[in-house]
Amino acid sequence: MQTDRSNLSRRDFLATTAGCVAAAGMMGAGCMKENKGNGKVLAMCGLDCAACPACIAYKTNDQTLRVRTAAEWSRQFNIALKPEDINCVGCLKTKGPQISHCAQCEIRKCGLAKKVKNCALCKDYPCDKISKFLANVPVAEANLDEVRRPRKM
C-alpha cells in the first residue's frame, strides 16, 4: 500500500478511522469472551473491529465494500488505497492482513505484550498511551468503559 504521509498523521488516521467505525454501526456479528452480549469485537484500543469495513470486507469477501471503502478512505485520509488494501482480520490476530496503521499500532503492541484482550483489561489502565488516544476517540473510551464496568478493576 502506498501512502502519502505528508498530509496524514497517525493520530489523524486513527481518529478518523474511529469515526468511520462508529458511523458504520453494528454491521458485524460475533464477540470476544470479554465483550459477550454486546455484539462488538474490540480492538486493543476500544474501537469495534466488527463495525470496520476492512474487517467486514475480509470476512465476507465483499469486493463492492472494498472498492467503496478504498475510494472513501483515499479521499478522507489523502492516501492512495486500492481495494485489495481493504482487508483486516482484526487487531487481536497476529496472522493475516491488517489495515494500515493497525499493524504497527503502539497500543496494540503493548496490549499483546501484556497478553490482554483490550486495554480495559490491563492493570495499568488508563495509561498515558491509551489516554492520549481516547481523548480524541470517545467511542473507543465508551467501549472500554463498558468492558471495565462489570469487573470493577
C-alpha positions as CSV (number, residue, x, y, z in Angstrom):
1,M,0.0,0.0,0.0
2,Q,1.3,3.4,-0.9
3,T,0.7,6.3,1.5
4,D,1.2,10.0,1.4
5,R,2.3,10.6,5.0
6,S,2.9,14.3,4.4
7,N,-0.8,15.1,4.9
8,L,-1.8,12.5,7.5
9,S,-0.6,11.9,11.0
10,R,-1.1,8.6,12.8
11,R,-3.4,10.4,15.3
12,D,-5.5,11.8,12.5
13,F,-5.7,8.5,10.8
14,L,-6.8,6.7,14.0
15,A,-9.2,9.4,15.0
16,T,-10.8,9.5,11.5
17,T,-10.9,5.7,11.4
18,A,-12.7,5.7,14.7
19,G,-15.3,8.0,13.2
20,C,-15.7,5.7,10.2
21,V,-16.1,2.6,12.5
22,A,-18.6,4.4,14.7
23,A,-20.6,5.5,11.6
24,A,-20.5,2.0,10.2
25,G,-22.6,0.9,13.2
26,M,-23.1,-2.6,14.2
27,M,-22.5,-4.2,10.8
28,G,-20.7,-7.2,12.1
29,A,-21.5,-10.1,14.4
30,G,-19.6,-12.2,16.8
31,C,-17.9,-11.2,20.0
32,M,-14.9,-11.9,22.2
33,K,-15.4,-13.6,25.5
34,E,-14.6,-10.4,27.3
35,N,-17.3,-8.5,25.4
36,K,-20.1,-11.1,25.3
37,G,-23.6,-9.9,24.7
38,N,-22.9,-6.5,23.1
39,G,-22.0,-7.8,19.6
40,K,-18.7,-5.9,19.5
41,V,-15.2,-7.2,18.7
42,L,-13.0,-4.7,20.4
43,A,-9.5,-3.8,19.2
44,M,-6.9,-3.3,21.9
45,C,-7.8,0.5,21.9
46,G,-11.5,0.0,22.2
47,L,-12.5,0.5,18.5
48,D,-15.1,-2.0,17.3
49,C,-13.5,-4.3,14.6
50,A,-16.9,-5.8,13.9
51,A,-18.0,-2.5,12.5
52,C,-14.9,-1.8,10.5
53,P,-15.4,-2.0,6.7
54,A,-11.9,-3.6,6.2
55,C,-12.7,-6.4,8.7
56,I,-16.2,-6.9,7.3
57,A,-14.9,-7.0,3.7
58,Y,-12.3,-9.6,4.6
59,K,-14.7,-11.8,6.5
60,T,-17.4,-11.6,3.8
61,N,-15.2,-11.3,0.8
62,D,-17.2,-8.3,-0.2
63,Q,-15.4,-6.7,-3.2
64,T,-18.0,-3.9,-3.5
65,L,-17.4,-2.9,0.1
66,R,-13.6,-2.9,-0.6
67,V,-14.0,-0.7,-3.7
68,R,-16.3,1.7,-1.9
69,T,-14.1,1.8,1.3
70,A,-10.9,2.3,-0.6
71,A,-12.3,5.2,-2.5
72,E,-13.8,6.8,0.6
73,W,-10.7,6.4,2.8
74,S,-8.4,7.5,0.0
75,R,-10.4,10.8,-0.2
76,Q,-10.7,11.1,3.6
77,F,-7.1,10.4,4.6
78,N,-5.5,11.7,1.4
79,I,-3.7,8.4,0.7
80,A,-3.7,6.0,-2.2
81,L,-5.7,2.9,-1.2
82,K,-6.6,0.1,-3.6
83,P,-9.5,-2.3,-3.0
84,E,-7.0,-5.1,-2.2
85,D,-5.7,-2.9,0.7
86,I,-9.1,-3.1,2.4
87,N,-8.7,-6.4,4.3
88,C,-8.2,-6.9,8.0
89,V,-8.5,-9.9,10.3
90,G,-8.8,-7.6,13.4
91,C,-6.5,-6.1,15.9
92,L,-6.0,-9.1,18.2
93,K,-4.9,-11.5,15.5
94,T,-1.2,-11.9,14.9
95,K,-1.5,-13.6,11.5
96,G,-3.4,-12.4,8.4
97,P,-3.9,-9.0,6.9
98,Q,-4.3,-5.9,8.9
99,I,-5.2,-2.4,7.7
100,S,-2.5,0.3,7.6
101,H,-1.6,1.7,11.0
102,C,-3.2,-1.1,13.0
103,A,-0.4,-3.4,12.1
104,Q,2.1,-1.0,13.7
105,C,0.0,0.5,16.5
106,E,1.9,1.0,19.7
107,I,-1.3,0.5,21.8
108,R,-1.8,-2.9,20.1
109,K,1.8,-3.9,20.6
110,C,1.7,-3.0,24.3
111,G,-1.5,-5.0,24.9
112,L,-0.2,-8.0,23.0
113,A,3.0,-7.9,25.1
114,K,0.9,-7.7,28.3
115,K,-1.4,-10.6,27.0
116,V,-4.7,-8.7,27.5
117,K,-7.6,-8.7,25.1
118,N,-8.0,-5.0,25.3
119,C,-6.8,-2.1,27.3
120,A,-9.8,-2.1,29.7
121,L,-8.5,-5.5,31.0
122,C,-5.0,-4.1,31.7
123,K,-4.0,-3.4,35.3
124,D,-2.4,-0.2,34.2
125,Y,-5.5,1.2,32.5
126,P,-5.7,4.1,31.8
127,C,-2.0,4.7,31.0
128,D,-0.6,7.7,29.2
129,K,-0.5,5.9,25.8
130,I,-4.2,5.0,25.7
131,S,-5.3,8.2,27.4
132,K,-3.9,10.3,24.6
133,F,-5.8,8.2,22.0
134,L,-9.1,8.1,24.0
135,A,-9.0,11.9,24.3
136,N,-9.7,12.0,20.5
137,V,-11.9,8.9,20.2
138,P,-14.7,9.0,22.8
139,V,-16.5,6.0,21.2
140,A,-13.4,3.8,22.0
141,E,-13.3,5.1,25.5
142,A,-17.0,4.2,26.0
143,N,-16.4,0.7,24.6
144,L,-13.5,0.1,27.1
145,D,-15.6,1.6,30.0
146,E,-18.4,-0.9,29.1
147,V,-15.9,-3.8,29.4
148,R,-14.3,-2.5,32.6
149,R,-17.5,-1.5,34.4
150,P,-18.7,-5.1,35.4
151,R,-15.2,-6.0,36.5
152,K,-14.7,-3.0,38.9
153,M,-10.9,-3.1,38.5
